[in-house]
């Protein structure tokens, strides 16, 4: 079996880092958390999916994949008894509203933005000239609102899916644990998906799942979504002058 090209920041030896950075000073930053993604998907789905997409992107377009940021923002609802509901705990597709198993690693948006600021600052110091960051929905949205500020502060080109690609047909992580994300997981890490955990009764909607029915997910559809998103990334990188036109 052929050895895959090394693209992960944490795995590169210094001389390998220098070569990749000189070839293309582009960083790929997966954004995630640990949260419920249906009975059929792993709790770290957001980071796994964004990292998987970025691995393919780095091997195709160059650059270096940063370690995922697992800590991420999300909405929060305090309860009268002192407990809290976070994110999908109180979505319309969660009935009754309740704490879903495994959700963890939520932080406030201010702290998340401080983390992003530190990563971008250190990336610029290390020699990166451009960064692509995406993953967990609330992380994606927060970055989209502040991408221009970070670009100006650090003289760094930033590609934000929310700001730059979401309205152009982007197809990576566009639901919550439904057909799109489950298909992506089946394409990237099929050993982590168990559709048998879902009821076969189509009248029973999977709890905490938002989007098209995940029971219609397939690796083939996941590959289509990945191909579409990679094409849009290529077009945006060329438009921004990060890749040659």
Secondary structure as GFF3:
##gff-version 3
##sequence-region A 1 245
A	DSSP	three_ten_helix	9	11	.	.	.	ID=ss1
A	DSSP	alpha_helix	14	23	.	.	.	ID=ss2
A	DSSP	beta_strand	26	31	.	.	.	ID=ss3
A	DSSP	alpha_helix	45	61	.	.	.	ID=ss4
A	DSSP	beta_strand	64	69	.	.	.	ID=ss5
A	DSSP	beta_strand	76	78	.	.	.	ID=ss6
A	DSSP	beta_strand	84	86	.	.	.	ID=ss7
A	DSSP	three_ten_helix	87	90	.	.	.	ID=ss8
A	DSSP	alpha_helix	109	126	.	.	.	ID=ss9
A	DSSP	beta_strand	130	135	.	.	.	ID=ss10
A	DSSP	alpha_helix	137	154	.	.	.	ID=ss11
A	DSSP	beta_strand	157	160	.	.	.	ID=ss12
A	DSSP	pi_helix	161	165	.	.	.	ID=ss13
A	DSSP	three_ten_helix	166	168	.	.	.	ID=ss14
A	DSSP	alpha_helix	179	188	.	.	.	ID=ss15
A	DSSP	three_ten_helix	190	192	.	.	.	ID=ss16
A	DSSP	three_ten_helix	195	197	.	.	.	ID=ss17
A	DSSP	three_ten_helix	214	216	.	.	.	ID=ss18
A	DSSP	alpha_helix	219	239	.	.	.	ID=ss19
###
